């Protein structure tokens, strides 16, 4: 997506990838430019008391998944299964805790963000509810910081893309059934060829300069040594993480994938937790400042920041 997931869910910002296609839909009266599509989907699903859609970005391969489940928030069949699994203790849990366990039963896992979009409870209280489930043996946790996820003991999720564990599965090409579910794989767009040069991306948008991105084995080894403290620890302070990023990016542009490998952190953890904030604070400069969503955006330490550590 060209927008962060949080902005897409909030609505009000339109950043369409294909402006000409968007204009065509506007001219025939079935498109708009208000950035309201995703919020409308969530609102309509909520009015039906269905489980709110799950919106997820994947980095490898690059794709955006929107799973729109026509399933009640608390399906009776799932509740019965959880009763059998946990006994009477399940019914004694809070509404949010039972909602979390139902989500794990249906989707294979639950995260704080996923639970927050389905509940009106304060985020701090949701954190305590999830921690209590782990403490009492209902769930186990994996990941770190914002990447933390929860699952049934001994049953870790298979992959991030497994949004629905029971009744729906992701397929390579869109079928009519997939359209009804709202699951549209990004690969389907590979079959569409632009009809004019106006719709083609320039080579600058697709192929990054090798001078900025390719590192020699010696350079890469040096970067790995700089990042070793962060990479080998599950959790470090913000100061240590930012200092390490500034050292890694000193005198060179590094992209998301390179930083992910060096620091052993997820795309969202780096982008939302550090890179975006450090750019706003003036610590990092962008390789493509005029193309914020460039697929190979790079980050380099600003000279004014390099003397701070």
N, C-alpha and C positions, 0 to 999 in steps of 0.2 A: 504494500500500500504506500501511497505517496504521503499519507498522514500517519502520525503515531496513533496507535489503537485508542488511546485515551481521548484524543481529539475527535476521532471518528465516532466514538460512542457518545461524546458530548454533543456533536452536531454543530451546525452553524458555519462550517468551513468547507468550501467546495474546492477540490484540487483534482480535477479529472485528468487522467493520463492522455486521453484522446479528445482534444477540444472539438475537432470537427465532427466526430461521432456524437458528442454531447449536443452540439448545436443542431445536428440533424434531428435528434429526438425532441429538442425544444420546438423546432419548427412544425412538427406534426402533433404537438400538444401532449406528449407523453414523457417529457423530461423537465427537470428544473435545475437550478443552480444554487440551491439553498443549503446544501450539505445536510439534508434532513432524512436521507434514505435509511441509514442505519438506525437512528433513533426511532423512526416510525416502525421499523421491524420489531424493535425491542418493546415499544409501547403496545403494539398489537398482540404480541406474544403474551405480554403481561395481562392484558385484558381477557385473554382466553384461559388464564391460569395455567399456561404451559411453562415448561422449563425454559428460561431465557436462553436465546441462542449463545453459542460459544464462538467467539471471534479470536482467531489465533494466527500469528505470523510464524512462518518457518523460514530459516535461513538457508539450509541445505537440504533439499533444493529450495530456491526462493519461491514461496507461494503463500497465499492467504487463504485460510479455511474459515468458512462460516457454516457451522452446523446448526440447523434450525429444526429442533426436535418437537414434534407434535405429541408431547408426553406430559402428563400432569406433573406438577411439582412433587407430589408425594403419591405415586401410583400405589394402589392397594396391593398389587401382586408383589411389588418390591418391598413394601412394608412387612408383608407376611414373611418374605424370605429373610429379612433382617430380624424379625421376631424369632425365627427358628435359629438364626445364627448367634444372636446375643442373648436371647431369653428375655425375661421381664425387664432387665436393666435398660433395654433399648427404649421402651415406652416411658421410662423415668427420665430420659434425657430432655434437654431443652429443645424447643422447636428448631433453633439454628443448628444444634448438634445432630438432630435427626435429619435435617435437610442436608447437612454435610455428608452423613453416611449414605443417604439415598443417592447423592451425587456420585459418590465413589462406586456404589453398586451399579449405576447406570453408565458412568463415563470412565471408570477405571481409576480415577483420582479426583481430588479436589484441591483447589488453591484458595488462598485468602481472597484474591481478586475475584475468582469465580463465585465464591460464596457471597461476597459483598454485593455483586450485581443482582443477586436473587433475594437479598434480605435488606430490611430497613434498619437493622441493628447497627449501632456505632462500630466502626472498624476495630477499635480497641477491645470491645467486648467479643467480637468475632475471633480476634487473636486468642483471647483467653479461652473461648469455647473450643477452639481447635487444639490448643495446648492441653486442655483437660482431657480431650479424647485420646491424645497420645499418652498422657500420664496414666490413664485408666486402661490402656491396652486395646482400645477400639481401633486405633489407627497407628501407623508408623509414618515418619516423615523422611523426605529426601530433599536434596538441593540445598541451597543457601540463600539467605536474605530474601529478596523478592522472588527468587526462583524456587522457593520452598514449595513442595507439594506433599499431599497426604494420601495414603493408600492403606488398604487392609493389610494387617500383619502377614508378611511372607508373600504378598501378591503385588509386587511393584508393577507400575504400568509398563507396557511394552515399548511405547514410543509416544512422543509428543503429539503426533498426528492422530493417535487413536482417541478421538473425541467421544466416540460412542462405542461401547464395548459389546452391546448385545444385539441390537436390531438393525443398525445402519453401518455400512462400511464404505470407505473411500474407494472409488474406482478410477481408472485412468482416463476414461472418456465419459462425457456427460450423456446420460440416458434420460428419457422422459421421467422415470421414477426419481432420478437424482434432482431434476429440476423441481419436482414437487417438494422435495426436501430442502431445496435451496442450496445444495452442495454443487458448486461449479468448479471443477479442477482448473487451475491456471493453464495446464497443458493444452486444454481445448483451444486456447487462443493461438497456439502455434500453427493451427491449420488455417488461420485466416490470413490472407495476403493483402497488404495495402493496395488500393486501386490507383494511387498517385504518389508522386514523390513527396507531396505535402504531408503524407501520413508516415513517412519513414523517418526513423531516428537517424541523426548524423552519426558518423563513426566515432566522433568524440564522446557521444553519450554511451557508447557500448564498449569501446576498447580503450582501456587506460594505457597511459604511456608506460612502457616497460621500465624506463629509467627510474620512475618513482616507486614502483611496486616490487621489482625483483631485487632480492638481496642475495649476496654471496653467502656461501655456507659459513664463512668466518663471521660475517656480520650477523647472521641469524644466531649463531652460537653465542655471540656477545650479548644479543638481546635476550636470549634465553637465560643467561646468567644474571642479567639485570632483573628479570621478572621472577627468578626462582623463589624468592620469599613469598610472593603473592600466590604463585602457582601451586606451591606445596602446602598452603594453608587454606583451610575451608573458609575462614573469615579473618579479615584484617581491618584495621581502622581506615576511615576515609582519608586521613592524612597520608598513610603509607601507600594506599592505592593511588591517590592523585600524584604523589611524588614519583612513584614507579612509572606511571603513564607519561609524565613529563620527561623523565629520563629516556624512556623508550622512543618518544617522538622527537627528541632533540635532534635537529638537523635533518630530519627525514619525515616523509609522509607515510603513515601506516593506516591501512584500512581496517574495517571491522573484523574481518576474518583473521587477519594477522594478529590483531590485539586479542581476539578470543583465544587463539591457540597459545599465544605467549602467556596470557594471564589465567587461562583455564576458567573463563567466565562466560556466561551466556550473552547472546546478542543484546537482549533487553536489559540485563544487568549493567552492561557497559554503556549502552546508548542512553538509557533513562537515568541510571544512577550516577554516571560520571561524565561521559563525553559531552553530552548536551549542556550540562551544568558548567563544565570547565570551559566550553566554548563561550557560553554567555558571560562568564567571569573574565574573559579575555586571556585565559591561559593557553588555549589552543586556537590555531587558525585552520581553516578548511582548505582543502585542495581545490574544491569547486564551490566557492562562496556564493556564486549566483545560481547554483543548482543543488539546493540543500538535500534533495532526495536522489542524487546521482547514485547509481548502483555500486559504484566503487569509490564513494566518498572517503577522503583521507584526512588525517589529523596530524598537525605538526606543532611542536611547542613554539610559542611566540618568544622572541628574543628577550622581551621584558620579563618573561616568566622563568627563563632558563637560569637566571641568576638567583632565583628564590630558594633553590635547594642546593 
